[in-house]
Amino acid sequence: MFVRIYWGRIYPGSWPSIEERYRALMEIDIPGLRARLVTRDVNDPESMFTITIWDTVESVQAWEASEAYQDVFLAAVRPFLVGSQSVSLSEVRVENLTELLPVIRAATQ
């Protein structure tokens, strides 16, 4: 299992639009994606994190290389991003998703 964490700055006042876009984008079926969170930093309200949980590194790479990611997903959120951004991809080595697993499983069935 792999976790991709994106951090970026957004324009002040963009949260309603960000949330609307992500809700719509979450309807896209993405092979290998198990869960997605879009979060607002409580100490810096113009910072957002997206945390995605993936089956394999290859599924992340395929998604990032896809036309859907480049032409639809990024195009939908890019107008709200400003300044610095970063992406990390990590292999899960120890996990306890006991309470989250039923939610993930229900979403993928």
Backbone bond lengths (Angstrom), bond angles and torsions (degrees), N, CA, C in turn:
res aa  C-N    CA-C-N  psi(-1)  N-CA   C-N-CA  omega(-1)  CA-C   N-CA-C  phi
1 M - - - 1.444 - - 1.530 107.50 -
2 F 1.328 115.70 143.42 1.454 122.00 -177.03 1.520 109.78 -131.84
3 V 1.324 115.29 148.25 1.451 121.95 179.21 1.520 108.24 -121.42
4 R 1.324 114.93 128.38 1.466 121.28 175.78 1.527 106.76 -108.88
5 I 1.328 115.36 125.41 1.463 120.48 -178.82 1.528 107.93 -119.06
6 Y 1.313 114.55 120.01 1.466 121.84 176.80 1.523 107.46 -107.02
7 W 1.319 116.95 136.15 1.453 122.49 171.54 1.511 108.41 -124.96
8 G 1.336 116.32 137.30 1.450 120.47 176.64 1.515 111.72 -155.22
9 R 1.288 115.04 159.57 1.461 122.79 175.16 1.515 108.15 -95.29
10 I 1.312 115.84 143.99 1.465 120.49 178.00 1.528 109.28 -123.12
11 Y 1.323 115.13 160.10 1.457 120.21 176.51 1.526 109.63 -65.52
12 P 1.329 117.57 140.43 1.463 119.92 176.94 1.530 110.80 -53.89
13 G 1.318 116.09 138.69 1.459 121.59 178.91 1.521 114.80 82.76
14 S 1.326 118.06 5.65 1.467 121.78 -175.80 1.519 114.57 -85.87
15 W 1.329 118.78 -9.86 1.458 119.47 -173.01 1.518 114.82 -55.91
16 P 1.326 120.28 -43.85 1.474 117.73 179.00 1.536 112.30 -58.13
17 S 1.314 117.10 -40.88 1.468 120.31 179.12 1.516 111.76 -69.49
18 I 1.337 116.85 -41.43 1.471 120.76 178.04 1.526 109.26 -58.40
19 E 1.325 116.86 -49.23 1.465 120.66 -178.21 1.527 111.56 -62.02
20 E 1.315 116.71 -42.02 1.469 120.40 178.42 1.522 111.14 -61.85
21 R 1.321 116.74 -46.29 1.474 120.75 -179.57 1.523 111.37 -63.35
22 Y 1.329 116.82 -46.13 1.463 119.04 -178.77 1.521 112.26 -65.17
23 R 1.321 117.58 -37.52 1.478 118.84 176.88 1.524 110.27 -59.42
24 A 1.310 116.73 -43.21 1.467 120.61 178.35 1.528 110.84 -67.09
25 L 1.321 117.23 -42.62 1.459 120.86 -178.05 1.520 112.49 -67.81
26 M 1.308 117.24 -25.86 1.466 120.00 179.70 1.526 112.29 -68.21
27 E 1.309 117.25 -10.38 1.463 121.16 176.08 1.529 112.01 -76.96
28 I 1.323 117.24 -15.73 1.467 121.57 -179.84 1.529 108.86 -72.25
29 D 1.325 116.67 126.94 1.457 121.46 177.04 1.526 108.79 -79.19
30 I 1.321 116.04 121.66 1.461 121.60 -176.71 1.524 108.40 -121.57
31 P 1.325 118.06 111.44 1.463 120.15 -179.89 1.535 111.86 -56.88
32 G 1.327 115.83 131.18 1.451 121.46 177.15 1.513 115.29 90.70
33 L 1.336 117.39 -14.66 1.463 120.76 179.24 1.520 108.82 -83.60
34 R 1.329 116.65 126.33 1.467 121.87 -177.93 1.511 113.15 -104.30
35 A 1.321 118.17 -31.12 1.466 120.70 -178.32 1.522 109.33 -160.84
36 R 1.341 114.57 153.84 1.469 120.07 177.42 1.521 108.60 -142.63
37 L 1.303 114.64 136.50 1.464 121.86 172.99 1.520 107.84 -124.16
38 V 1.321 116.59 138.04 1.452 122.35 171.95 1.521 104.88 -116.55
39 T 1.344 116.31 119.60 1.453 119.56 -171.41 1.531 112.04 -126.36
40 R 1.316 113.81 150.77 1.463 122.63 177.62 1.519 108.38 -109.23
41 D 1.305 116.29 127.58 1.460 121.81 179.95 1.535 109.22 -65.90
42 V 1.328 117.60 124.96 1.468 120.63 -177.80 1.520 112.42 -70.81
43 N 1.328 117.79 -22.42 1.461 121.01 178.92 1.521 113.58 -95.43
44 D 1.316 116.34 -12.09 1.464 121.48 -179.35 1.525 107.79 -147.10
45 P 1.334 118.04 86.36 1.467 121.70 -172.03 1.531 115.71 -61.23
46 E 1.315 118.03 -12.41 1.463 120.04 175.94 1.523 111.55 -98.31
47 S 1.326 116.78 16.01 1.466 121.52 172.96 1.516 108.91 -111.74
48 M 1.313 115.37 134.48 1.456 120.04 177.27 1.518 109.39 -124.30
49 F 1.317 114.21 149.58 1.456 122.04 173.08 1.520 107.04 -124.74
50 T 1.318 116.44 137.98 1.457 119.71 165.55 1.514 106.26 -114.94
51 I 1.306 114.49 133.20 1.457 121.50 -179.82 1.519 106.62 -120.74
52 T 1.321 116.10 120.74 1.454 120.34 179.35 1.519 109.45 -121.99
53 I 1.323 115.07 144.51 1.461 121.84 -179.95 1.528 107.46 -113.13
54 W 1.330 115.42 128.81 1.462 123.08 -171.78 1.520 111.52 -125.93
55 D 1.335 114.92 154.50 1.461 121.19 175.18 1.523 112.22 -69.51
56 T 1.346 115.96 -48.11 1.468 121.13 -172.59 1.526 110.84 -142.19
57 V 1.326 115.62 160.74 1.465 120.79 173.30 1.528 109.37 -61.68
58 E 1.324 116.20 -38.90 1.468 120.40 -178.92 1.525 111.88 -61.22
59 S 1.332 117.32 -36.32 1.471 119.31 178.73 1.525 110.78 -67.23
60 V 1.320 117.62 -36.74 1.472 121.02 176.09 1.525 109.39 -65.30
61 Q 1.320 116.53 -48.16 1.465 120.87 -178.54 1.529 111.52 -62.13
62 A 1.322 116.87 -40.43 1.469 120.15 178.27 1.519 110.77 -63.51
63 W 1.328 116.70 -41.75 1.465 120.43 179.00 1.524 110.85 -64.38
64 E 1.322 117.46 -47.26 1.458 120.65 -178.55 1.526 112.31 -64.23
65 A 1.326 118.08 -27.34 1.464 122.29 179.27 1.524 112.86 -88.39
66 S 1.318 117.02 -8.83 1.469 120.39 -173.80 1.533 112.45 -75.95
67 E 1.334 114.52 153.62 1.461 120.29 175.04 1.522 110.62 -63.29
68 A 1.331 117.66 -36.11 1.467 120.73 179.71 1.522 110.47 -59.89
69 Y 1.315 117.41 -42.83 1.466 120.76 179.02 1.525 110.47 -67.13
70 Q 1.319 116.61 -49.39 1.457 121.47 -175.18 1.533 112.33 -68.80
71 D 1.343 116.44 -48.23 1.462 120.96 -170.43 1.524 114.80 -93.06
72 V 1.322 117.67 -22.21 1.462 120.12 -177.66 1.524 110.38 -109.88
73 F 1.312 115.90 -58.61 1.453 120.69 -172.84 1.529 111.82 -65.16
74 L 1.318 116.80 -57.01 1.463 119.73 -179.24 1.523 111.71 -63.28
75 A 1.308 116.65 -39.10 1.464 119.98 179.43 1.526 111.83 -61.96
76 A 1.325 117.07 -32.35 1.465 120.81 -178.71 1.526 112.63 -72.36
77 V 1.331 117.58 -34.16 1.468 119.58 -175.54 1.531 114.02 -104.06
78 R 1.301 117.24 -19.83 1.473 120.98 -177.28 1.530 113.87 -53.55
79 P 1.345 120.60 -38.03 1.476 119.37 -178.55 1.531 114.10 -61.27
80 F 1.316 118.02 -16.98 1.461 121.41 -176.26 1.525 113.01 -100.92
81 L 1.322 117.36 -5.21 1.460 122.02 -176.95 1.523 110.83 -92.99
82 V 1.325 115.33 142.31 1.457 120.51 179.59 1.527 108.58 -144.27
83 G 1.318 117.11 139.89 1.454 120.21 173.67 1.514 114.47 73.94
84 S 1.318 114.03 -144.84 1.461 122.01 -172.01 1.520 113.49 -66.78
85 Q 1.331 114.40 149.84 1.457 123.13 175.34 1.528 107.42 -148.71
86 S 1.336 115.69 154.86 1.461 119.36 173.54 1.521 109.33 -151.12
87 V 1.335 114.91 155.55 1.454 122.10 177.34 1.522 107.99 -134.45
88 S 1.329 115.58 133.81 1.461 121.68 174.72 1.517 108.19 -125.01
89 L 1.308 116.00 141.90 1.459 122.10 174.85 1.516 107.30 -123.00
90 S 1.328 115.65 123.58 1.458 120.69 -174.19 1.513 111.31 -128.62
91 E 1.318 115.02 143.23 1.457 120.94 173.00 1.530 108.05 -85.64
92 V 1.323 116.18 131.92 1.459 120.58 178.15 1.519 107.60 -77.22
93 R 1.317 116.55 122.90 1.457 121.84 -178.26 1.530 111.72 -105.91
94 V 1.324 116.77 -33.03 1.464 122.34 176.93 1.515 105.51 -137.78
95 E 1.320 117.11 133.79 1.455 119.35 -179.11 1.514 111.26 -145.56
96 N 1.314 113.71 153.38 1.450 122.11 171.18 1.521 106.35 -145.19
97 L 1.301 115.11 90.42 1.461 121.87 -178.63 1.528 110.49 -109.14
98 T 1.288 116.45 31.30 1.453 121.82 -173.42 1.517 112.78 -48.93
99 E 1.313 117.61 -49.54 1.459 120.16 -177.78 1.527 112.01 -79.64
100 L 1.293 117.48 -24.30 1.461 121.27 -179.07 1.524 112.73 -83.75
101 L 1.306 118.09 -29.80 1.463 121.23 -175.82 1.526 114.06 -56.19
102 P 1.329 120.50 -44.81 1.471 118.50 178.32 1.532 112.67 -59.81
103 V 1.316 116.72 -35.56 1.464 120.47 178.51 1.518 110.40 -67.26
104 I 1.333 116.37 -45.01 1.457 120.86 179.30 1.521 110.72 -63.28
105 R 1.321 115.79 -46.06 1.472 120.11 -179.23 1.523 110.84 -61.72
106 A 1.320 118.17 -43.19 1.464 122.02 -179.80 1.535 110.65 -62.54
107 A 1.314 116.27 -38.14 1.460 120.58 -179.05 1.514 112.58 -70.90
108 T 1.324 117.79 -24.99 1.459 119.80 -175.86 1.521 113.21 -99.78
109 Q 1.322 117.25 1.73 1.485 119.87 179.85 1.502 110.67 -95.33
